[in-house]
Amino acid sequence: MIVTIVTPTLNGVDFLKECILSARRNENRNVEVEHVIVDGGSTDGTIELAESYGLRVLTGKDKGIFDAINKGSFNSSGELLGFLGADDVMLDGALDSIVEAYRSSERRWVVGGIRWINERGTDLGGLAAPPSWMNVRMHVCMGWNPIMHMATYFSREFYTELQGFNINYKDAGDFEMFARALAKEPYERV
């Protein structure tokens, strides 16, 4: 299965190598990673670093992180779409768990948990995936977004049906999209 990872960047060279390598470590005979970098005009070597790893880089001005993620998602080929910031890393084996949950549940989106680390890799704590019985009303009433976009994967078909992120929500595009997704169907929890 091809899993697309979209990484929006703007001058992210300091952390991008670790992001790229973490995605690569998740490739195996069952999971092929298509890693797409969407760059908003970096001047620090971000583009050159991504290209040195053979990644496809989409460049040009965008209207924020959610516009960049949409550009990368709609210009990719994976069956599953995920998002990873330039300063994010993926745990080894994460994509195996995501793909297995996606296949076995037959749900069109999968939500996982996250761990926070500092620039030295020190563990600062985490957030588990919210319960699979979360519905749109619960999500909205919480007042914050317990679904982390860097740990969420959509089938291409569902992402297209949702028309991606609404870029009018500069700071809460993920919260709004996840509410729309929950209004249609539940996710599978990892």
Salt bridges, closest charged atoms under 4 A:
ASP67 OD2 - LYS71 NZ 3.87
ASP92 OD1 - ARG25 NE 2.81
GLU119 OE2 - ARG120 NH1 2.90
ASP123 OD2 - ARG115 NH2 2.69
GLU157 OE2 - ARG108 NH1 2.49
GLU161 OE1 - ARG108 NH1 2.76
GLU161 OE2 - LYS184 NZ 3.42
ASP174 OD2 - HIS149 ND1 3.10
GLU176 OE2 - ARG180 NE 2.79
GLU185 OE1 - ARG108 NH2 2.78
GLU188 OE1 - ARG107 NH1 3.60
